[in-house]
Amino acid sequence: MRRNIIPEITTFLLLSGCSFFQPQVTFIVPIPEPTILPERAPVVTGLEVFLSTPHDSAFRYGLMTNQTGIDSKLNSNIVLLNDAMTLTALYSPEHGIYGAEFAGDKVGKEIDPQTGIPAFSTYGKKPADIVPLLAGVDGVIIDIQDIGVRGYTYIYSMAYMMEAAKIAGKKIIVLDRPNPINGHIVEGNVLDPAVASFVGLYPIPYRYGMTIGELAWLFNEAFGIRCSLEIVRMTGWTRDMWFDETGLPWIPTSPHVPHPTTILNMIATGVYGELGVLSEGVGTTLPFEYIGGPWIKDPHRFAEVLQSRIGGGVKLRPCFFKPYYGRHQGKVCGGVQLYITDRNAFRPYITGLIVVAVTRELYPEIDLFGNEDRWKMFDQVSGGTWIREALQDGVNPLTFEQKWSDELADFMALRQNYLLY
């Protein structure tokens, strides 16, 4: 680092007939080296690429989207597409067309106030139930920001819409968007089809490193949907990009994912949250960023042991927090706050499983698996019964990576066939 030394200055002052001498002072001002960022083309989403091409005015489009469907200037895709073509129906995933509904809540019919176009919720509906909703369209555009996590339901809303389109003989057009946690890193076990559900429908790892357009292609070809599918690619996006490097504005994808930085924390804390015992910070202003519970009286000890097990890429701050709703509402919880220091090195999925193991070791009186009614959901989100069973048996989660290495390698080979970038 360069240094700029301000010249030494000796000053004499004469005040009220008295002479004062100010000692010489040397100021050393650090001047940081300039940061030179690599030049990149701006990312243009599939939405804007699609809008730049001509369209048949006689073709009746439906649009599956939500509040994340915006262009680079924050304009709604509903308005933009309605102005450019014949848009006759809207379809929404979980949380509704505006992302305002709580997770799991059913959403009724909505009306877009700018265009008057009706919006039909597909959440909770099987493909056969969606088919009647497609009667007034010739094809469906899908434009939704995914977060790159297997348990997030938007990709399965897309899959069910694709299946419904296959049944109804309609075309699907997916407008691609970035994977916000980059398209390189893949992590976790591949889902066991025996526990397939709407929080994990296909045999993919927890963090799959693919865009929503790439997933659509994978689902359609490798997993047998076989609908008429068109994918509109982005321009300017590369696999190493994190969302903050795309130049695009971020819209909260759901009520508890306010920022793209929330996603890695969600991977680390969301799975164990399905057990309903240990807090993941939902109910605070930092969802998925806290780990803790009312029984943790010394968060420093908890942080010390946990930090020693999870390795690099994240720093744990001992803390207390109080959820204002949800689990442990109104109770002071001891625990830690996650500070990700190296997002390329941090492995959030295995971190979350280590959290379970350390909590059971330090607080054996707290039975994280005591509510058997929560086992099914935990198994569905974690992708198999064996992870829960191994954790209950006290197996070190660090051994899990070796167990799933072969299936992950098989997925990586399959995935390679469907990468667009």
N, C-alpha and C positions, 0 to 999 in steps of 0.2 A: 504494500500500500504506500502511495506517495505521501509526503508531508509538506505542508505549506507553513513556513515559520514566519509569523508576523514580526517585523523588525522590533528590536527592543526600544522602548520609549521611556525616556526619563522626563518627568514633568515637574516643574516648579510652580507653585501657586503662592500668591501673595494675598492674604485675606486679613483684613482688620489690622494691618501692620505686622502680622505674624507670617513667618515663612514656613511652609510645610513641604516636606520632601516625600514624594511617592516612590517607593522602591521600584526598581526596574522589574518588569514582568515579561516573560516570554510565553506566548501562546502557541501551542502546537495544534493545528487544525487538520484533522485527517480528511483527505480528499479521496473518496472511493474510486477505484478503477471503473471506467464506464462499462456498463453491461451491454453487450452486443447480442441481440436476439437474432436467431436464424430467420431469414426471410421466408414467409409462407404465403401462399395464395389464400385469400379469405375463403372460409368454408361457406359454400352455398348449399342449402338443404334441398332435398328432393322436391319440397313444395315449390320453391322458387324456380327450380329447373323445369318442373311441370308447367308452371304458369307461363314460362317463356315459349312454350310450344303451342301450335294451333289445336283447337278441339272441335269436335263435331257437335253443333248446337242441337242436333236431334237426339243425341245420346243423353239419357237421364242418369245423372250421378247421385249416389248416396255418399255420405262422408262419415266414417268412424273417426272420431277425434275427441279432444277435450281442451282444457284451457292451455295446454302446451302447444297447440297447433297454431303457431305464429310465424311470421317471417322475421327477417333480421331487423326490421324496424318496428316490431311488436304489433303488426297488423294481424287481425284474426284471419285464419284460413277460411272460415265460414264466409266471411264477407268477400274475401279475395276470389274464392272459387265461385261463389254465387254470381259475382260480376263477370266472370270469364266464361261461364258455361251454364248448363241447366242443372242446378242442384235442387233436388226434391226432398231429401230426407237426411236426417242426422242420426248417428248411432253413438252411444257413449259406453265406455268401460266402467269399471268400479270407480266410485266417487262422483259420477255424474259428468255431464257435459262441461261443467265449470269447475270440477274438482273440489266442490265445497262439502260433499257428504263424507261422513266418517267411514272408516274402513268397515266393510261388511254390510253397511246399511243398504237397503233396497231403495232404488230411485224410480220415481214415477215418470210419466211423460213430461217433457220440458219443451218450451218454445224459445227459440233464439230471438231475443228482442230486436235485434238489428235487421233481421231478414224475415222473421215470421215463420221460418222453417221449423217443423216439429222435430224433436229429438227423442229417440227411443232408447231406453237403457237396455243393453244386452247382458248386463251383469246378472248372474244367477240363471241365465237361460242356456239351454243346450242348443246345439246347432239346429235341430229340428224345430225348436221353438222360435229361432231367429228367422227361419225361411219365410214365414208369412209377412215379416216386416220388410222383405225385399221385393214385394209385389210391384211397387211403383218405380223401381229403378232398373237400369240395364247393367250397372256395375257399381262397385263400392270402392271409393278411395279410402285408404287407411293412412292417417297422418297423426302419429302420437309419439311423444318423447318417452322412450324406454329408459331404464336406469342400469341395465346390465346385470340384473340379479334374478336368479331362477324363481324365487318366491314371489316376485312382483307380478301381479295378475294381468297387466296390460297385454303381454305377449300371448296369453291364452285367450283373451278376448279376441285378439287378432286371429288366432288359430281357429276358434269356433266360428268366426265370421267367414273364414276361408272355407271351412267345412260346409257351412250353410250355403255359400255361393256355389260350391260344387254341386250340392243337391238341387239348387234352383237354376243352375245353368247361367250364373252371372259371372262377370269378370271382376277380379280383384286387382287394384293398383296400389302398391305400397310406396309411399313417398319416404325415402330413407332419411334418417337423422343420425347424429353421432352417438356412439356408445360413450356416455360421459366419463366412465372410469377407464377409458382407453380400450383399444382393440387388440392388445398384445397379451395381457396377463389373464391366464385361465387358472382357476383355483377350485378345489373341493372335489367331493365324490360325485360320480355320475348317478343320477336318480335311478333307483330300483323301480321298474314298472309296477311292481306289486303294491307300491304306495302312491301311485299316480293320482293326482287330484288337481284342482284348479289353482293350487299354489305350487304345482310341480307336475306338469302334464307329460313331458317327454324326457327321455334319458339324456339329459345334459348336465354339466357340472353347475355348482352354485354360482360361480362367476364364469361366464362363457366367452367373454371377449369377442362378441359379434354385434353388429348393428341390427336394428329391427328388420331391415330389408334382407340382410343375410340370414337371419333367423327364419323369415318367411320362406325363403328359398329352401332352407334346410328342412323345415316342417313339411313343405309341400312335396319335396322329392324323397327325402330320406325316411320320413315318417308317414308317407302315404296319403296325404290329403288330395293331391292331384287336381287342384282347381286351375282355372285359367288365370295365370298370374303374370303381372307385369311389375317390375321393380324400377323405380326412378331413382337413379344413383345421385349422390351428392357430388360436388366438385370441391377440390381443395382439402378434403379430409384425409389424414393419414393415420395408420393404426396406433402410432405412439402418442396421439393427441389425447390430452385430458380436456374436459369441457372448457376450462378457463383459457385454453389455448386456441379455441375455435373462433373467437371473436363474436360468438352468438350470445344473445341474451338468454338467461336462465329463467324459466317459469317454474315455480314449485309444482312438482308432478303430482303430489298428493299432500294432504294437510300436515303430515309429519316428515316430509322431505322438502324443506324450504330452500335448501342450497345443494349444489352438486357435491360439496364437501361432506354433506350428511351421509352420502351413500356408503362410503367405506366404513363409517361408524355403524351404519345400519347392518352391514354384513357381519360386523363383529358382535353386535348385541341383539340383533333381531331374532336369531334362531332360539337362543335360550329364553328369550322373552315369551315364547309360546308355552313355556311351562307355567307361567303365571305366578312366579315366586320372586325371582331376582329382578329388580328394576333395570330397565334399559333407558331410563330418562324420559320416556313418554309421559306427558303430564307436566313437564317443565318447559322452559323456553329453549332447551337444548336437547330435543328428542334424539335418542340413540347415542348421545355423547357421554352419558353417565352410566356407571355400573355400580349397583349397591343395594342396600336394604337396611331396615331399621335395626337389625341385629348387629351390624358392623359398627362397633363402638370405637375401634382404633383403625381408621382408614390408612394410616401410615404403614401398619403391619400388612394389611391387605395389599396395598400398592407395592410394597417391597417384594413380597413373595410372587405376586402376579408378574411384576416387571422382570424378575429373574427367569421366568418361564417362557415369556412370549418373544424374547429377542428384540431385534431392532425395528426401526421404522416408526415407533410410537413411544411417547413419554406419558406416564401415568401420574396425574396430580392427585394426591390425597385430598378429599374434600367431603363436605356434607351438602346435601340438597334436599328439597322438599317438593314432591309432586303436588300440583294443585288440582289434578284430577287423575282418574285411573288408578292403577296399582299403587298402594301405599299413600293414597291421597291424604294430605295434611300431616304426614309423619316425616320426621327428620330421618334421612337415610345417610349412613356413612358409606363411603365408597371411593371411586376414582373418576376423574374426567380424562377422556382420551385426547391427547394432543399428537396428531400425526406429524412426524418430523421428516419422514421420507416415504412418500406415497408409492414409490416404485418398489421399495423394499418391504413395506408393511404387508403382512398377509392376514387380513381381517377374519377370514372364515375360520382358520385354525385357532386364531386368537379367541374367538367366541367359545370354542369347545374347551380351550384351556381355562377360560373363566369358570366354566361349570366344574371342572376338575378341582381347581384351587378353592372354590367356594365350598365344595363338599369336604375337602381336606381340612380347611381352617374352621369351618362351622358345621360339624357333623350333626348338630342338633337341628339344623335346617334341612329338611328333606325336599330337595328341588324336584324330585320325582314322586312326591307324595300323592299328588292328585292324578290318579290313573286316567281320569277323563281327559287330561291334557296330553297324554302319550300319543294319541293318534295324530293330533295336529303337529306335535313336535316331529314325529316320524315323517309326516308328509313334507314338512318344510326342510328337514335335514336330509331327506331323500332316501330313507331306509330305516328299518328297525335296528340294524346292527350298531349304529352310532349310539343310540340310547342305551342299548344293552351293554355295550363296552364301557360307557361312562358309569353306568350303575355298578359294573364289576370293578371299577377303579383302574381301568386300563389307561395308560398315559396317552393323551390325544396326539402327541408327537409321533406315535407309531401309526396313526391313521393314514398319514400321507403315503407311507410305503404300501399300505393295504389298497389304497385306491389308485396307485400309480399306473397299473396296467390298464385299467378301464379309462383313466384319463388320457393315456397315450392313444388308445383306440379312438376316443372321441376327437383328439387333436388331428388324427389322420382323416377322420370323416369330415371334420370342420373345414379342413384345408380345401375341400372340393367346393365349398360354398362361400368363400371369401371374395368379396367384390373389390376390395382395395388392397 
